[in-house]
């Protein structure tokens, strides 16, 4: 049910964004036409409403397809995701389970984490820690916090105090300009 409501909200948001973008494009074309007096723009702007509707339709389809792309998909309903590069993402289900998939397609459940330099640094179950390299798909695990922090300090990696939960990362990634300009 939440997925359907979120999908309807997204369609509504895409329609509003596309109409605003189409209006901006129409005004820019009219401005350029006044300066350049182009025949192409003259033909396009003869029927402004047709031009606006066509532009809005093209932008709507573009935003809709972007919403389901790797970089635009932030989840529907109870599921949320953050793209982190190399076609990997960190997902959260029902606001409780945060996980990513390793090279063998197994889910690794994590709590607090940091993504930096194409690596995931994370706290797992039972106070274990891990480093997952997104490029090489290598996984390095640590038995406890002390073992991780010794390794992190030695290699100048993020310390556990800089780790944040999924909701903090989600808000940081999807808020701001991405919220206002993208579906």
N, C-alpha and C positions, 0 to 999 in steps of 0.2 A: 504494500500500500504506500509506504514512504517513497519507494522508487518511482511509482506512478506520479505521485504529487511532485516529486523533485523533477521528473521529466517534463511535466506540464509547466512548472515554474521556469525551467530552462527554455522551453519553446517560447514562452511569453517574453523572457529576457532577450532571446535571440531576435524576436520581432521588434522589440523596442530598440535594441542596438542597431539592427539593420536599417530601421527607418532613420535613426540619427545619422548613421554613416552615409546613407543615400542622400540625405539632406545636405550634409557637408560637401559631398561630391558634387551635387547639383550647384551649390553656391560657388564652389571652386571652378567648375566648368563655365558658369556664367561670368565669373571674374576674368578667367583666361580669355574667354570669347571677347569681352570688352577690350582687352589689351591687344590680343593677337588677331581678332576678327577672322577666325579660321572657318573655312567652309564646312569642314567635318563637324565642328562644334555647332555651327549654324543648323545643319541637318539634325543633329542630335537634340538640340534644344527647341526645335519647332514645337514639339508637343512635350512640354516639361513634365507633365504628370506621367506620361508613358515612360519617359526616360527615368523618372524617379522610381516608378513601380518595377521596371526591369532591373534597375540597379539594386533596389531593395531585395528583389528575388534572388539575384546572384549572390549578394552578400549573405542573405539568410542561409542559402544552401552551403556557402563556404563556412559560415560559423557553425552550422549544424554538423558538417563533416569534421570540422576541427574539434568539436566537442567530443567526438568519439575517437580522436587520434591519440597517439601515445602521449603527446605533450598537452592535450586539452582535456583529457578524461580525468576528472577528479572524483569519480564515483557517483553512484546514484543511490538515493535512499540511505540505508544503514551502512553501506560500504563506502569507504573513502580511500583515496590513493594519492601519493605524491610521486611524480616521476623523478628519478635521481640520476639518470644517464645510463648509457649503454643498454638501452631498452629494459632496464630494471626499474622496479618501483617498490615502494613500501606501502603496504595496505593495512587498513584497519577495518575490522568488522564489528558491527554493533557497538562501536565506541569502546570496545574492551580489548579485542585481540589485535595486536600489531604484529605484522610479520612481513618477511620477504622470502623470495624463492632462491634457492641455491642452484648450481649448475645441474644437479640431479633432480631438479624440480620439487625438492622437499621444502616444506615451509619451515622457516626458522622464526620462532616466536621471540620477540624482543620487547623490552619495556622502554627504557630511556636509551637514546642513541644520538649520534652525530654523524653527518655525512660530510666528508672532506677529502679532497684530492682523490676522487674516484674510489673511495673506500667507505664502508659502513663500520663504525665503531659502536658497539652496542652491549647492553646488559641483557643477559638471557635469564632463563629460569634458574632457581637455586643459586643466585648470586654469581653465576658464571658470566664471563665476558668473551666477546669475539671481535675479530676484525675480518671483514669480507672484502676482498679486492674485486671491484666491478669489472675491471679489464681482464684480469687473468682468471677470475672466478675461483680464486684460492681462498680457503677458509682457515683462519688461525684462531684456536680457542684457548682460553685461559681458565684455570680452575677457580680463581677467586679474584677479588678486587685488587688485593695487594700485588699479585702476580702481574695483572694487567697494568697497574700503575707504574711498576718498576720498568716494564717493557716500554710503556708509553713515554715515560720520562727519558729513558735512554735514547729513544728514537724520535723524540720531539713530536709526539702524537697527542691528540686531544685527551685531556684528563677527564675522569668521570664526572667532575663537578660541572663540566660544560655540556654534558648530555642532557637532552630535554625529551619530554614525552611526545607522542605522535601529534596530539592536538596543538602543541606549541609550534611544531614544524609545519603542520598543515596551515595554521593561521598565518605564519610567516610567509609561506610559499604562495598561497592562493588569495591573500588579501591584497589591498592596494590596487595597483594598475591592472593586475590580472582579473580581479573581481569586477572592476568597472568596464574594462575594454574587451574582455573575452567572455564567452558563455560559461 
